[in-house]
Amino acid sequence: MRLALAVLLLPLAVARNWYKRGLVVKDFQHPTTSGAAMIAAALFAGLVGR
């Protein structure tokens, strides 16, 4: 039961932290410009291996 609750609450905690850092807008679904740049850099690094 505790694990199921943790799995449900973890995305909320992550979204809240991203919002506090200014990486997502108030709807918690769309990244800001800096958040989009961070996502793009991570995706590029994962695909290219740098």
N, CA, C and O atoms as CSV, one atom per row, in Angstrom:
chain,resi,resn,atom,element,x,y,z
A,1,MET,N,N,0.820,-1.195,0.000
A,1,MET,CA,C,0.000,0.000,0.000
A,1,MET,C,C,0.868,1.264,0.000
A,1,MET,O,O,0.585,2.219,-0.724
A,2,ARG,N,N,1.923,1.259,0.817
A,2,ARG,CA,C,2.791,2.448,0.882
A,2,ARG,C,C,3.496,2.698,-0.440
A,2,ARG,O,O,3.645,3.843,-0.868
A,3,LEU,N,N,3.929,1.619,-1.086
A,3,LEU,CA,C,4.610,1.759,-2.367
A,3,LEU,C,C,3.672,2.329,-3.411
A,3,LEU,O,O,4.068,3.186,-4.201
A,4,ALA,N,N,2.437,1.865,-3.424
A,4,ALA,CA,C,1.454,2.382,-4.382
A,4,ALA,C,C,1.213,3.868,-4.155
A,4,ALA,O,O,1.095,4.633,-5.112
A,5,LEU,N,N,1.141,4.276,-2.906
A,5,LEU,CA,C,0.949,5.689,-2.595
A,5,LEU,C,C,2.155,6.509,-3.022
A,5,LEU,O,O,2.003,7.607,-3.559
A,6,ALA,N,N,3.344,5.988,-2.790
A,6,ALA,CA,C,4.562,6.688,-3.196
A,6,ALA,C,C,4.630,6.828,-4.716
A,6,ALA,O,O,5.051,7.866,-5.226
A,7,VAL,N,N,4.221,5.794,-5.434
A,7,VAL,CA,C,4.238,5.840,-6.894
A,7,VAL,C,C,3.254,6.886,-7.400
A,7,VAL,O,O,3.508,7.535,-8.415
A,8,LEU,N,N,2.147,7.054,-6.712
A,8,LEU,CA,C,1.164,8.059,-7.121
A,8,LEU,C,C,1.608,9.474,-6.785
A,8,LEU,O,O,1.313,10.406,-7.535
A,9,LEU,N,N,2.304,9.649,-5.684
A,9,LEU,CA,C,2.675,10.989,-5.234
A,9,LEU,C,C,3.991,11.490,-5.816
A,9,LEU,O,O,4.219,12.700,-5.851
A,10,LEU,N,N,4.851,10.604,-6.267
A,10,LEU,CA,C,6.152,11.022,-6.794
A,10,LEU,C,C,6.040,11.991,-7.967
A,10,LEU,O,O,6.735,13.007,-7.968
A,11,PRO,N,N,5.196,11.724,-8.967
A,11,PRO,CA,C,5.096,12.697,-10.068
A,11,PRO,C,C,4.627,14.075,-9.608
A,11,PRO,O,O,5.025,15.088,-10.183
A,12,LEU,N,N,3.790,14.120,-8.583
A,12,LEU,CA,C,3.329,15.417,-8.066
A,12,LEU,C,C,4.471,16.176,-7.419
A,12,LEU,O,O,4.585,17.391,-7.583
A,13,ALA,N,N,5.317,15.468,-6.686
A,13,ALA,CA,C,6.453,16.115,-6.038
A,13,ALA,C,C,7.449,16.614,-7.088
A,13,ALA,O,O,8.003,17.705,-6.952
A,14,VAL,N,N,7.670,15.830,-8.115
A,14,VAL,CA,C,8.590,16.238,-9.179
A,14,VAL,C,C,8.049,17.466,-9.905
A,14,VAL,O,O,8.795,18.408,-10.174
A,15,ALA,N,N,6.764,17.460,-10.221
A,15,ALA,CA,C,6.153,18.603,-10.909
A,15,ALA,C,C,6.235,19.857,-10.050
A,15,ALA,O,O,6.496,20.946,-10.561
A,16,ARG,N,N,6.015,19.710,-8.758
A,16,ARG,CA,C,6.088,20.866,-7.855
A,16,ARG,C,C,7.509,21.430,-7.827
A,16,ARG,O,O,7.698,22.646,-7.842
A,17,ASN,N,N,8.503,20.544,-7.787
A,17,ASN,CA,C,9.896,21.006,-7.778
A,17,ASN,C,C,10.262,21.693,-9.084
A,17,ASN,O,O,10.963,22.705,-9.074
A,18,TRP,N,N,9.799,21.158,-10.207
A,18,TRP,CA,C,10.060,21.801,-11.500
A,18,TRP,C,C,9.392,23.166,-11.547
A,18,TRP,O,O,9.959,24.114,-12.089
A,19,TYR,N,N,8.194,23.276,-10.986
A,19,TYR,CA,C,7.485,24.569,-10.965
A,19,TYR,C,C,8.257,25.585,-10.119
A,19,TYR,O,O,8.395,26.744,-10.511
A,20,LYS,N,N,8.747,25.160,-8.986
A,20,LYS,CA,C,9.520,26.057,-8.116
A,20,LYS,C,C,10.792,26.547,-8.801
A,20,LYS,O,O,11.237,27.669,-8.560
A,21,ARG,N,N,11.378,25.705,-9.659
A,21,ARG,CA,C,12.593,26.069,-10.384
A,21,ARG,C,C,12.295,26.855,-11.653
A,21,ARG,O,O,13.217,27.290,-12.344
A,22,GLY,N,N,11.011,27.041,-11.965
A,22,GLY,CA,C,10.627,27.818,-13.138
A,22,GLY,C,C,10.737,27.055,-14.444
A,22,GLY,O,O,10.927,27.658,-15.500
A,23,LEU,N,N,10.620,25.719,-14.384
A,23,LEU,CA,C,10.779,24.908,-15.578
A,23,LEU,C,C,9.449,24.528,-16.224
A,23,LEU,O,O,9.429,24.101,-17.378
A,24,VAL,N,N,8.341,24.675,-15.504
A,24,VAL,CA,C,7.004,24.433,-16.066
A,24,VAL,C,C,6.097,25.603,-15.701
A,24,VAL,O,O,6.333,26.309,-14.721
A,25,VAL,N,N,5.048,25.794,-16.513
A,25,VAL,CA,C,4.090,26.863,-16.233
A,25,VAL,C,C,3.058,26.371,-15.225
A,25,VAL,O,O,3.128,25.229,-14.771
A,26,LYS,N,N,2.113,27.215,-14.878
A,26,LYS,CA,C,1.174,26.915,-13.800
A,26,LYS,C,C,0.302,25.687,-14.025
A,26,LYS,O,O,-0.203,25.118,-13.057
A,27,ASP,N,N,0.110,25.262,-15.263
A,27,ASP,CA,C,-0.721,24.074,-15.487
A,27,ASP,C,C,0.059,22.774,-15.262
A,27,ASP,O,O,-0.520,21.691,-15.345
A,28,PHE,N,N,1.360,22.865,-14.979
A,28,PHE,CA,C,2.231,21.730,-14.684
A,28,PHE,C,C,2.341,20.746,-15.844
A,28,PHE,O,O,2.820,19.629,-15.648
A,29,GLN,N,N,1.914,21.125,-17.041
A,29,GLN,CA,C,1.998,20.233,-18.188
A,29,GLN,C,C,2.911,20.765,-19.278
A,29,GLN,O,O,3.465,19.986,-20.054
A,30,HIS,N,N,3.074,22.064,-19.348
A,30,HIS,CA,C,3.849,22.669,-20.431
A,30,HIS,C,C,5.114,23.303,-19.858
A,30,HIS,O,O,5.055,24.051,-18.882
A,31,PRO,N,N,6.258,22.999,-20.471
A,31,PRO,CA,C,7.510,23.569,-19.974
A,31,PRO,C,C,7.654,25.038,-20.370
A,31,PRO,O,O,7.094,25.488,-21.369
A,32,THR,N,N,8.409,25.763,-19.570
A,32,THR,CA,C,8.795,27.119,-19.932
A,32,THR,C,C,9.904,27.020,-20.974
A,32,THR,O,O,10.310,25.919,-21.343
A,33,THR,N,N,10.385,28.137,-21.441
A,33,THR,CA,C,11.470,28.121,-22.425
A,33,THR,C,C,12.714,27.452,-21.848
A,33,THR,O,O,13.358,26.650,-22.524
A,34,SER,N,N,13.050,27.776,-20.616
A,34,SER,CA,C,14.231,27.156,-20.006
A,34,SER,C,C,13.992,25.673,-19.719
A,34,SER,O,O,14.914,24.865,-19.823
A,35,GLY,N,N,12.766,25.317,-19.361
A,35,GLY,CA,C,12.448,23.907,-19.143
A,35,GLY,C,C,12.528,23.110,-20.435
A,35,GLY,O,O,13.014,21.979,-20.444
A,36,ALA,N,N,12.051,23.700,-21.524
A,36,ALA,CA,C,12.115,23.027,-22.820
A,36,ALA,C,C,13.565,22.852,-23.265
A,36,ALA,O,O,13.923,21.826,-23.844
A,37,ALA,N,N,14.385,23.844,-22.996
A,37,ALA,CA,C,15.810,23.744,-23.351
A,37,ALA,C,C,16.484,22.631,-22.555
A,37,ALA,O,O,17.322,21.904,-23.087
A,38,MET,N,N,16.120,22.500,-21.284
A,38,MET,CA,C,16.697,21.445,-20.451
A,38,MET,C,C,16.263,20.060,-20.949
A,38,MET,O,O,17.075,19.136,-21.004
A,39,ILE,N,N,14.998,19.921,-21.305
A,39,ILE,CA,C,14.496,18.653,-21.826
A,39,ILE,C,C,15.186,18.318,-23.151
A,39,ILE,O,O,15.586,17.175,-23.375
A,40,ALA,N,N,15.321,19.306,-24.017
A,40,ALA,CA,C,15.969,19.090,-25.312
A,40,ALA,C,C,17.429,18.685,-25.136
A,40,ALA,O,O,17.907,17.792,-25.835
A,41,ALA,N,N,18.134,19.319,-24.225
A,41,ALA,CA,C,19.540,18.978,-23.991
A,41,ALA,C,C,19.672,17.557,-23.460
A,41,ALA,O,O,20.575,16.827,-23.868
A,42,ALA,N,N,18.788,17.159,-22.561
A,42,ALA,CA,C,18.831,15.798,-22.015
A,42,ALA,C,C,18.490,14.774,-23.090
A,42,ALA,O,O,19.114,13.715,-23.154
A,43,LEU,N,N,17.518,15.075,-23.926
A,43,LEU,CA,C,17.144,14.166,-25.007
A,43,LEU,C,C,18.292,14.019,-26.014
A,43,LEU,O,O,18.606,12.910,-26.446
A,44,PHE,N,N,18.907,15.132,-26.380
A,44,PHE,CA,C,20.036,15.096,-27.302
A,44,PHE,C,C,21.191,14.287,-26.727
A,44,PHE,O,O,21.797,13.468,-27.418
A,45,ALA,N,N,21.488,14.528,-25.449
A,45,ALA,CA,C,22.586,13.798,-24.814
A,45,ALA,C,C,22.289,12.298,-24.759
A,45,ALA,O,O,23.190,11.475,-24.923
A,46,GLY,N,N,21.039,11.953,-24.531
A,46,GLY,CA,C,20.682,10.543,-24.488
A,46,GLY,C,C,20.743,9.871,-25.843
A,46,GLY,O,O,21.127,8.705,-25.941
A,47,LEU,N,N,20.370,10.589,-26.885
A,47,LEU,CA,C,20.375,10.012,-28.218
A,47,LEU,C,C,21.755,9.978,-28.852
A,47,LEU,O,O,22.114,9.019,-29.534
A,48,VAL,N,N,22.523,11.032,-28.620
A,48,VAL,CA,C,23.841,11.144,-29.253
A,48,VAL,C,C,24.917,10.519,-28.361
A,48,VAL,O,O,25.961,10.085,-28.849
A,49,GLY,N,N,24.658,10.476,-27.070
A,49,GLY,CA,C,25.613,9.880,-26.153
A,49,GLY,C,C,26.677,10.839,-25.663
A,49,GLY,O,O,27.793,10.423,-25.349
A,50,ARG,N,N,26.348,12.100,-25.595
A,50,ARG,CA,C,27.318,13.094,-25.107
A,50,ARG,C,C,26.920,13.606,-23.759
A,50,ARG,O,O,27.613,14.449,-23.189
